[in-house]
Amino acid sequence: MRSLGRVGHLAAGAVGPPGRRIFYLEVGSAEDRECFLLEKEQVAALAAHGLELAGAEAGGGPGPSPGPPGEPTFRVAEIGLGTDGDEIVVLLSPADGPEPVAFTVPAEVFAAMARQALEVVAAGRPPCRLCGLPLDPDGHACPGGNGDLRRR
């Protein structure tokens, strides 16, 4: 496992149009940052569980906006979260390939990132009221409507 130590910068972002966005986590310092690719659901879960661990509310000011994503270190398969005093311990593991990456981040920095991440996730396509799947501008094949492709 590779340790980044204590980081002072943590931001979640997405690039691309809704429905084809690529989600990422930016980790590091002002001078040196790494980029990790995640799924939308991973970003949402990271934010929700992180706010709980940090003892913070979803309201409040979001963290810093990330810059454009750099070359990704890897695509994250699993995320581990824990606490060590007033810090959040994060473990990012790839499906295969490079070794996992661990780091600690102050709880207030993590909470600010989590609020930003929730905004990023919410900026996507709205969910269907019947099935919960994302709506496309032209509708979608809704299991709740017997697969009808219609605008809802």
C-alpha positions in Angstrom: 0.0 0.0 0.0 1.2 3.5 -0.9 0.6 6.2 1.7 0.1 9.9 0.7 0.2 10.8 4.4 -1.8 13.8 5.6 -3.4 15.7 2.7 -4.7 19.2 2.8 -6.6 19.2 -0.5 -9.6 16.9 -1.3 -12.2 17.7 -4.0 -14.7 15.8 -6.0 -15.7 16.7 -9.5 -17.2 15.5 -12.8 -16.6 16.4 -16.4 -18.8 15.8 -19.4 -22.5 16.1 -20.2 -25.1 14.6 -17.9 -25.5 10.9 -18.7 -21.8 10.6 -19.8 -20.0 12.3 -16.9 -16.8 11.0 -15.6 -16.5 11.4 -11.8 -13.1 11.9 -10.0 -11.5 12.6 -6.7 -8.6 15.0 -6.5 -6.3 14.3 -3.6 -3.0 16.0 -2.4 -1.6 19.4 -1.7 -1.7 22.7 -3.5 1.5 21.7 -5.4 1.0 18.0 -6.0 -2.3 16.4 -6.7 -3.4 12.9 -7.8 -6.7 12.1 -9.6 -8.7 8.9 -9.0 -11.7 7.9 -11.2 -14.9 6.9 -9.4 -18.5 5.9 -10.3 -21.3 8.4 -9.5 -22.6 6.0 -6.8 -19.2 5.8 -5.2 -19.0 9.6 -5.0 -22.4 9.8 -3.4 -21.6 7.0 -0.9 -18.2 8.6 -0.1 -19.9 11.9 0.6 -22.7 10.5 2.7 -20.5 8.2 4.9 -17.8 10.8 5.1 -20.3 13.4 6.5 -21.4 10.9 9.1 -17.8 10.1 10.1 -16.9 13.8 10.2 -19.9 14.5 12.4 -21.0 17.2 9.9 -24.2 18.3 8.3 -24.9 18.2 4.5 -25.6 22.0 4.7 -22.9 24.5 4.9 -20.3 25.7 2.4 -18.9 23.3 -0.1 -15.2 22.6 -0.5 -12.9 23.9 -3.2 -13.9 23.1 -6.8 -11.4 20.7 -8.4 -9.3 21.6 -11.3 -9.6 19.7 -14.6 -8.8 16.1 -13.9 -5.2 15.1 -14.5 -4.0 11.7 -15.7 -5.8 9.3 -13.4 -3.8 7.2 -11.0 -6.4 4.4 -11.3 -10.1 3.7 -11.3 -11.3 3.0 -7.8 -13.0 -0.3 -7.1 -13.3 -0.1 -3.3 -13.2 2.7 -0.8 -12.5 2.3 2.9 -13.2 5.0 5.5 -12.3 5.3 9.1 -11.3 7.8 11.8 -8.2 8.6 13.7 -8.9 11.3 16.2 -10.0 14.4 14.3 -9.0 13.0 10.9 -10.6 10.8 8.3 -8.6 7.9 7.1 -9.2 6.9 3.4 -8.2 3.8 1.5 -8.7 3.7 -2.2 -8.2 0.3 -3.9 -8.1 -0.4 -7.6 -9.7 -3.5 -9.1 -6.3 -4.6 -10.2 -3.0 -3.1 -11.2 -1.4 -0.5 -9.0 -1.2 -0.8 -5.2 -3.9 0.8 -3.0 -3.5 4.3 -1.8 -4.1 5.5 1.7 -4.2 9.0 3.2 -5.6 11.0 6.1 -7.4 14.3 5.8 -8.7 16.7 8.5 -12.4 16.1 9.2 -13.4 19.6 8.2 -11.6 19.3 4.9 -13.4 16.0 4.2 -16.8 17.5 5.2 -16.3 20.4 2.8 -15.4 17.9 0.0 -18.4 15.8 0.8 -20.8 18.8 0.5 -19.2 19.6 -2.8 -19.6 16.0 -3.9 -23.3 16.0 -3.1 -23.7 19.1 -5.3 -21.8 17.4 -8.2 -23.9 14.2 -7.9 -27.2 16.2 -7.8 -26.3 18.2 -10.9 -26.9 15.1 -13.1 -30.0 13.8 -14.8 -33.1 13.7 -12.6 -34.4 10.3 -11.5 -37.7 8.8 -12.9 -40.5 9.0 -10.3 -41.5 5.4 -11.0 -38.2 3.4 -11.2 -35.5 5.8 -10.0 -33.4 5.4 -13.1 -32.0 8.6 -14.6 -34.2 10.3 -17.2 -32.8 11.1 -20.6 -34.2 14.1 -22.5 -36.0 11.7 -24.8 -37.4 9.5 -22.0 -36.2 6.0 -21.1 -37.3 2.4 -21.0 -38.9 2.4 -17.6 -39.4 -0.9 -15.8 -42.1 0.7 -13.8 -44.0 1.4 -17.0 -43.5 -2.0 -18.7 -40.5 -0.7 -20.6 -42.4 2.0 -22.4 -40.1 4.6 -23.8 -41.9 7.8 -23.0 -41.2 11.1 -21.5 -41.9 11.2 -17.7 
